[in-house]
């Protein structure tokens, strides 16, 4: 009927070395063992983004060592301990959790203990296409200067190219776009990026890429299809699925959304059923597009990788069933580079938007988070003045890394939603303070930033 380009966006803020439970490295470790490893085991004919800040952490030897210990002691060990303490009807769920983590350990050990290697192997085998992003997932339209934009893009693309090579794809953090941004992307060598124009176009318009005068192709994500998962009543809310928040004291998911003990077989059956429903709906959407427009359509289905497995336990099973059943449903799976070969982009207006709440930038730039938004701009200007005024060496590089860390979109998102206590606000303010200290002392004063942006160069700040 047409083409389906699944884009899985893999991202974690820089938490390595900054806290453990309940906020910090545990986020990263659970994402690896519940999402990245099982998803990469089945992934094929799709596109994955790997943000540089995520890869920075996965590349760190100390983090990899702590990840394995976390998996063995705090996940497998916890599941085995729970099996002796819980009610008989809860034991199948606990055994399934134990087996999930044992399989993750097998996959991690097969990769030599390197959590970045499965991404690299999947790309090398041609099963997935990998896309880059800005260095620390900064909201690019909110940066204060062209030099700041160049720094985020240059550090991110350098990192991605060294680890994976690069075909020109770039994920815009939060799909945040402002008219004119494409010129800065083109300058950095970007060939395609995703946008969310669902607030500005009729739904079927998203099924054709958009041409820009600057050159890069904009791929509208199909929010109507994404909502089948992302809506509060979407697939992951099925009563048969495991509760995300309903965990034992040791962190095992023992209960189902509909109440009572979780049944792993019933959860797996629901995932397979919903995969069939998803493919049928995609095929119908592609048929409608062809009937209306007289050409084959392209559904760009973009979601966070972490949704599959970390948040939605059955997500990797659902994905595997989608990949297995696509051809029979009349849907061709394509990577984004392949899609761009077969779907000619159309010149039409691109408007300011994001995939955040209300499809605008208010999640990151509004009164509730005004202190964070304005502080990031001040830090950018402060660093730019210091570097152009002669600051160099370890102090300048440290200050630049603190700026990149403070610019992460995650802090305002978490702070506005109140999902992590004061962790996000404290992280942002601590990076701000450290930037000023690095400029005043002209030295590197905190080794916790050891892994962030290892390919950083200050040249983008010095260009006119």
C-alpha positions as CSV (number, residue, x, y, z in Angstrom):
1,X,0.0,0.0,0.0
2,X,2.9,2.3,0.7
3,X,5.9,2.7,3.0
4,X,6.4,2.8,6.7
5,X,9.6,4.4,8.1
6,X,9.9,3.6,11.8
7,X,12.2,6.1,13.6
8,X,13.2,5.2,17.1
9,X,14.7,8.1,19.0
10,X,17.2,6.9,21.6
11,X,18.2,9.5,24.2
12,X,19.1,9.9,27.8
13,X,20.4,13.1,29.4
14,X,23.9,13.1,30.9
15,X,23.3,11.2,34.2
16,X,26.5,9.2,34.3
17,X,28.2,10.1,37.6
18,X,25.2,12.3,38.7
19,X,23.1,10.3,41.1
20,X,21.7,6.8,41.3
21,X,18.2,6.1,42.7
22,X,15.6,7.5,42.2
23,X,17.1,9.9,39.6
24,X,20.3,9.4,37.8
25,X,22.2,6.4,36.4
26,X,19.3,4.0,37.1
27,X,17.4,5.7,34.3
28,X,20.3,5.0,31.9
29,X,20.8,1.5,33.0
30,X,17.2,0.5,32.8
31,X,16.9,2.0,29.3
32,X,19.8,-0.1,28.2
33,X,18.6,-3.4,29.6
34,X,14.9,-3.0,29.0
35,X,14.9,-1.0,25.7
36,X,18.1,-0.7,23.7
37,X,19.3,-4.3,24.0
38,X,16.0,-6.1,23.3
39,X,15.0,-3.6,20.6
40,X,18.3,-3.9,18.8
41,X,18.0,-7.7,18.9
42,X,15.0,-7.6,16.6
43,X,15.4,-4.3,14.8
44,X,15.6,-4.3,11.0
45,X,14.5,-2.0,8.1
46,X,14.1,1.0,10.5
47,X,16.0,4.1,11.6
48,X,17.3,4.8,15.0
49,X,18.7,8.0,16.4
50,X,21.5,7.8,19.0
51,X,22.0,11.2,20.6
52,X,25.7,12.0,21.2
53,X,25.1,12.5,24.9
54,X,23.6,9.0,25.2
55,X,26.6,7.5,23.2
56,X,29.0,9.5,25.4
57,X,27.7,7.7,28.5
58,X,27.5,4.2,26.8
59,X,31.1,4.6,25.7
60,X,32.4,5.2,29.2
61,X,34.2,2.1,30.6
62,X,33.2,2.9,34.2
63,X,29.5,3.3,33.3
64,X,29.6,-0.1,31.4
65,X,31.1,-1.8,34.5
66,X,28.5,-0.3,36.8
67,X,25.7,-1.2,34.3
68,X,26.7,-4.9,34.4
69,X,26.8,-4.9,38.2
70,X,23.4,-3.2,38.3
71,X,21.9,-5.8,36.0
72,X,23.3,-8.7,37.9
73,X,22.7,-7.5,41.5
74,X,19.8,-5.1,41.3
75,X,17.7,-6.7,38.6
76,X,18.5,-10.4,38.2
77,X,19.3,-10.8,41.9
78,X,16.3,-8.8,43.0
79,X,14.0,-10.9,40.8
80,X,15.4,-14.1,42.3
81,X,15.0,-12.8,45.8
82,X,11.4,-11.8,45.1
83,X,10.5,-15.3,43.9
84,X,10.8,-16.5,47.4
85,X,8.7,-13.7,49.0
86,X,5.7,-13.2,46.7
87,X,2.3,-14.8,46.3
88,X,2.1,-17.9,44.0
89,X,0.0,-16.1,41.4
90,X,2.7,-13.4,41.1
91,X,5.5,-15.8,40.4
92,X,5.0,-16.1,36.6
93,X,5.4,-12.3,36.3
94,X,8.5,-12.3,38.5
95,X,10.0,-15.2,36.6
96,X,9.4,-13.3,33.3
97,X,11.2,-10.3,34.8
98,X,14.1,-12.5,35.8
99,X,14.3,-14.1,32.3
100,X,14.1,-10.6,30.6
101,X,17.1,-9.5,32.6
102,X,19.0,-12.7,32.1
103,X,18.5,-12.3,28.3
104,X,19.8,-8.7,28.6
105,X,22.9,-10.0,30.4
106,X,23.5,-12.5,27.6
107,X,23.2,-9.8,25.0
108,X,25.5,-7.5,26.9
109,X,28.1,-10.1,27.4
110,X,27.9,-11.1,23.8
111,X,28.8,-7.5,23.0
112,X,31.9,-7.7,25.2
113,X,30.2,-5.7,27.9
114,X,30.0,-2.6,25.6
115,X,26.5,-1.3,25.5
116,X,27.3,0.9,22.5
117,X,28.5,-2.1,20.4
118,X,24.9,-3.4,19.6
119,X,24.1,-0.1,17.9
120,X,27.3,-0.2,15.9
121,X,26.8,-3.9,14.9
122,X,23.1,-3.3,13.8
123,X,24.3,-0.4,11.6
124,X,27.2,-2.4,10.2
125,X,24.9,-5.3,9.3
126,X,22.6,-2.9,7.4
127,X,19.6,-3.8,9.7
128,X,19.2,-0.1,10.8
129,X,20.2,3.3,9.7
130,X,21.6,5.5,12.5
131,X,20.9,9.3,12.7
132,X,22.9,11.9,14.6
133,X,21.6,14.7,16.8
134,X,22.9,17.8,18.5
135,X,25.5,17.3,21.2
136,X,23.3,17.3,24.3
137,X,19.7,17.4,22.9
138,X,19.5,21.2,23.1
139,X,16.3,22.8,21.8
140,X,18.0,24.4,18.8
141,X,15.5,27.3,18.1
142,X,16.1,28.6,21.6
143,X,19.9,29.0,21.3
144,X,21.0,32.6,21.6
145,X,23.6,32.7,18.8
146,X,24.7,31.2,15.5
147,X,27.9,30.2,17.2
148,X,26.0,28.3,19.9
149,X,24.1,26.4,17.2
150,X,27.4,25.6,15.4
151,X,28.9,24.3,18.7
152,X,25.9,22.0,19.4
153,X,25.8,20.6,15.8
154,X,29.6,20.3,15.4
155,X,30.2,18.5,18.7
156,X,27.3,16.1,18.0
157,X,28.1,15.3,14.4
158,X,31.8,14.8,15.1
159,X,30.9,12.4,17.9
160,X,28.4,10.5,15.7
161,X,30.7,10.3,12.7
162,X,33.6,8.9,14.7
163,X,31.4,6.1,16.3
164,X,29.1,5.2,13.4
165,X,29.9,7.1,10.3
166,X,27.2,9.5,9.1
167,X,24.8,9.7,6.2
168,X,23.5,13.2,6.8
169,X,20.5,12.4,9.0
170,X,19.9,14.5,12.1
171,X,17.2,14.3,14.8
172,X,16.0,17.7,15.8
173,X,15.6,17.5,19.6
174,X,11.9,17.5,20.5
175,X,11.3,17.9,16.7
176,X,11.7,21.7,17.6
177,X,11.8,23.8,14.4
178,X,11.8,27.5,13.7
179,X,11.8,28.9,10.1
180,X,15.4,29.5,9.0
181,X,16.9,26.7,11.1
182,X,17.4,24.7,8.0
183,X,20.2,27.0,6.8
184,X,22.3,26.3,9.9
185,X,21.6,22.6,9.4
186,X,22.7,22.7,5.8
187,X,25.9,24.5,6.8
188,X,26.6,21.5,9.1
189,X,26.0,19.0,6.3
190,X,22.6,17.8,7.4
191,X,20.5,16.1,4.6
192,X,17.3,15.3,6.4
193,X,15.5,15.9,9.7
194,X,12.1,15.2,11.3
195,X,9.5,17.8,12.1
196,X,6.0,17.7,13.6
197,X,3.7,19.9,11.5
198,X,0.4,18.3,12.7
199,X,-0.8,21.6,14.2
200,X,-0.5,23.3,10.8
201,X,-1.4,20.8,8.2
202,X,-4.3,18.4,7.5
203,X,-3.4,14.9,8.7
204,X,-2.6,13.2,5.4
205,X,-0.2,15.9,4.4
206,X,2.4,14.3,6.7
207,X,2.7,11.4,4.3
208,X,5.0,13.3,1.9
209,X,8.4,14.8,2.7
210,X,9.0,18.5,2.5
211,X,11.7,20.3,0.5
212,X,13.5,23.3,1.9
213,X,15.2,26.1,0.0
214,X,18.4,25.4,2.0
215,X,18.6,21.8,0.8
216,X,17.8,19.5,3.7
217,X,14.6,17.5,3.5
218,X,12.1,17.8,6.3
219,X,10.2,14.6,7.2
220,X,6.9,15.3,8.9
221,X,6.1,12.7,11.5
222,X,2.6,11.2,11.3
223,X,1.2,12.3,14.7
224,X,-2.2,10.6,14.0
225,X,-0.5,7.2,13.8
226,X,1.9,8.0,16.7
227,X,-1.1,8.9,18.9
228,X,-2.2,5.3,18.6
229,X,0.6,4.6,21.1
230,X,1.3,7.9,22.7
231,X,-2.3,8.8,23.7
232,X,-3.2,8.0,27.3
233,X,-5.7,5.5,26.0
234,X,-3.2,4.1,23.4
235,X,-1.8,0.6,23.0
236,X,0.4,0.6,26.2
237,X,-2.7,1.2,28.4
238,X,-4.2,-2.3,27.6
239,X,-5.5,-3.9,30.8
240,X,-3.4,-7.0,30.2
241,X,-0.1,-5.2,30.2
242,X,2.3,-4.9,33.1
243,X,2.0,-1.7,35.3
244,X,4.9,0.6,35.0
245,X,4.5,2.0,38.5
246,X,3.2,-1.1,40.2
247,X,6.4,-2.7,41.4
248,X,7.5,-4.8,44.2
249,X,9.8,-3.3,46.9
250,X,12.8,-4.7,44.9
251,X,11.5,-3.1,41.6
252,X,9.8,-6.0,39.8
253,X,6.7,-5.5,37.8
254,X,4.3,-8.0,39.2
255,X,0.8,-6.6,38.5
256,X,-1.2,-5.7,35.4
257,X,-2.9,-2.5,34.5
258,X,-6.3,-4.1,34.8
259,X,-5.6,-5.2,38.4
260,X,-4.3,-8.5,39.8
261,X,-1.2,-10.5,39.0
262,X,0.4,-9.9,35.6
263,X,0.2,-12.8,33.1
264,X,3.2,-12.7,30.7
265,X,1.4,-14.9,28.1
266,X,-1.7,-12.7,28.1
267,X,0.5,-9.6,27.8
268,X,2.4,-11.1,24.9
269,X,-0.8,-12.0,23.1
270,X,-2.1,-8.5,23.5
271,X,1.1,-7.1,22.0
272,X,0.8,-9.4,18.9
273,X,-2.9,-8.5,18.5
274,X,-2.1,-4.8,18.7
275,X,0.7,-5.2,16.2
276,X,-1.8,-6.5,13.7
277,X,-4.2,-3.7,14.5
278,X,-1.4,-1.2,14.0
279,X,-0.4,-2.6,10.6
280,X,-4.0,-2.7,9.4
281,X,-4.5,0.9,10.4
282,X,-1.2,1.9,8.7
283,X,-2.3,0.1,5.5
284,X,-5.7,1.8,5.5
285,X,-4.0,5.2,6.0
286,X,-1.7,4.6,3.1
287,X,-4.7,3.5,0.9
288,X,-6.5,6.7,1.8
289,X,-3.4,8.8,0.8
290,X,-3.0,7.0,-2.5
291,X,-6.7,7.4,-3.3
292,X,-6.7,11.1,-2.5
293,X,-3.2,12.1,-3.9
294,X,-2.6,9.5,-6.6
295,X,0.8,8.5,-5.3
296,X,2.3,6.2,-2.8
297,X,2.5,7.6,0.7
298,X,5.2,7.5,3.4
299,X,4.3,7.2,7.1
300,X,7.1,8.4,9.3
301,X,6.3,6.8,12.7
302,X,8.7,8.3,15.3
303,X,8.6,7.4,19.0
304,X,11.1,7.3,21.8
305,X,13.0,4.0,21.9
306,X,12.7,4.0,25.7
307,X,8.9,3.7,25.3
308,X,9.5,0.1,24.1
309,X,10.5,-1.9,27.1
310,X,11.4,0.7,29.7
311,X,8.0,2.3,29.9
312,X,5.9,-0.2,28.0
313,X,7.2,-3.7,29.1
314,X,5.7,-5.4,26.1
315,X,6.9,-2.8,23.6
316,X,9.8,-4.9,22.1
317,X,7.3,-7.8,21.6
318,X,5.0,-5.4,19.8
319,X,7.8,-4.1,17.6
320,X,9.0,-7.6,16.7
321,X,5.4,-8.5,15.6
322,X,5.1,-5.3,13.5
323,X,8.4,-6.1,11.7
324,X,7.4,-9.7,11.1
325,X,3.9,-8.9,9.9
326,X,4.4,-5.8,7.8
327,X,4.8,-7.4,4.4
328,X,1.7,-9.5,4.8
329,X,-0.2,-6.4,5.6
330,X,0.9,-4.7,2.4
331,X,3.2,-2.3,4.1
332,X,6.9,-1.9,3.0
333,X,9.3,-1.2,5.8
334,X,12.0,1.4,4.8
335,X,14.8,3.3,6.5
336,X,14.7,7.0,6.1
337,X,17.6,7.0,3.6
338,X,15.7,4.5,1.4
339,X,12.5,6.5,1.8
340,X,14.2,9.6,0.5
341,X,15.3,7.7,-2.6
342,X,11.7,6.8,-3.5
343,X,9.6,9.7,-2.2
344,X,10.2,13.1,-3.9
345,X,9.8,16.0,-1.4
346,X,7.3,18.7,-1.9
347,X,7.8,22.4,-1.4
348,X,5.3,23.7,1.2
349,X,5.6,26.0,4.2
350,X,7.4,24.8,7.3
351,X,6.2,26.5,10.5
352,X,7.5,26.8,14.0
353,X,6.5,23.7,16.0
354,X,7.7,20.8,18.2
355,X,6.3,17.4,19.2
356,X,5.8,18.7,22.7
357,X,2.6,19.7,24.5
358,X,0.4,22.1,22.4
359,X,2.9,21.5,19.5
360,X,4.8,24.6,20.3
361,X,8.0,25.4,22.3
362,X,6.2,26.4,25.6
363,X,7.3,23.3,27.4
364,X,10.9,24.7,27.3
365,X,10.2,28.4,26.9
366,X,7.3,29.7,29.1
367,X,6.9,31.4,32.5
368,X,7.1,28.1,34.5
369,X,10.6,27.4,33.2
370,X,11.6,31.0,32.4
371,X,14.6,30.9,34.8
372,X,16.1,27.9,33.0
373,X,15.4,29.3,29.5
374,X,17.0,32.7,30.2
375,X,19.9,31.3,32.2
376,X,20.9,29.0,29.3
377,X,20.9,32.0,27.0
378,X,23.0,34.1,29.4
379,X,25.5,31.2,29.8
380,X,25.9,30.9,26.0
381,X,26.7,34.7,25.7
382,X,29.0,34.5,28.7
383,X,31.0,31.7,27.2
384,X,31.1,33.3,23.7
385,X,32.5,36.5,25.2
386,X,35.1,34.7,27.2
387,X,36.4,32.5,24.4
388,X,36.5,35.4,21.9
389,X,38.2,37.4,24.6
390,X,41.1,35.0,24.8
391,X,40.0,32.2,27.2
392,X,41.4,28.9,26.0
393,X,42.7,25.6,27.3
394,X,41.2,23.3,29.9
395,X,39.0,26.1,31.4
396,X,37.4,27.0,28.1
397,X,36.7,23.4,27.2
398,X,35.3,22.7,30.6
399,X,33.1,25.8,30.4
400,X,31.9,24.7,26.9
401,X,30.9,21.3,28.3
402,X,29.0,22.9,31.2
403,X,27.1,25.0,28.7
404,X,26.3,22.0,26.5
405,X,25.1,20.1,29.7
406,X,23.0,23.1,30.8
407,X,21.4,23.5,27.4
408,X,19.8,20.0,27.4
409,X,16.1,20.1,26.8
410,X,15.5,17.5,29.5
411,X,15.9,19.8,32.4
412,X,13.1,22.2,31.5
413,X,10.9,19.3,30.5
414,X,11.4,17.4,33.8
415,X,11.1,20.6,35.8
416,X,7.9,21.7,34.2
417,X,6.3,18.3,34.6
418,X,7.5,17.8,38.1
419,X,8.6,14.3,37.3
420,X,12.0,14.2,39.1
421,X,11.6,16.4,42.2
422,X,14.3,19.2,42.1
423,X,16.8,16.9,40.3
424,X,16.5,18.7,37.0
425,X,16.5,22.2,38.4
426,X,19.5,21.4,40.5
427,X,21.4,19.8,37.6
428,X,20.8,22.9,35.4
429,X,21.9,25.4,38.2
430,X,24.9,23.3,39.1
431,X,26.1,23.3,35.5
432,X,25.6,27.1,35.4
433,X,27.7,27.6,38.5
434,X,30.4,25.3,37.2
435,X,30.6,27.2,33.9
436,X,31.3,30.5,35.8
437,X,33.9,28.7,38.0
438,X,35.7,27.3,34.9
439,X,35.8,30.7,33.3
440,X,37.1,32.4,36.5
441,X,39.7,29.7,37.4
442,X,40.5,28.8,33.8
443,X,40.8,25.1,34.7
444,X,38.9,21.8,34.8
445,X,37.5,21.5,38.3
446,X,35.1,18.5,38.1
447,X,36.0,15.1,36.7
448,X,32.3,14.0,36.5
449,X,32.1,15.7,33.1
450,X,34.9,13.4,31.9
451,X,32.8,11.6,29.2
452,X,30.6,14.4,27.8
453,X,31.4,15.6,24.2
454,X,34.8,13.9,23.9
455,X,35.1,15.2,20.3
456,X,34.5,18.9,21.3
457,X,36.4,21.7,19.6
458,X,36.0,25.4,20.3
459,X,36.4,26.4,16.7
460,X,32.7,26.9,16.1
461,X,32.7,29.7,18.7
462,X,35.5,31.5,17.0
463,X,34.1,31.5,13.5
464,X,32.6,34.8,12.4
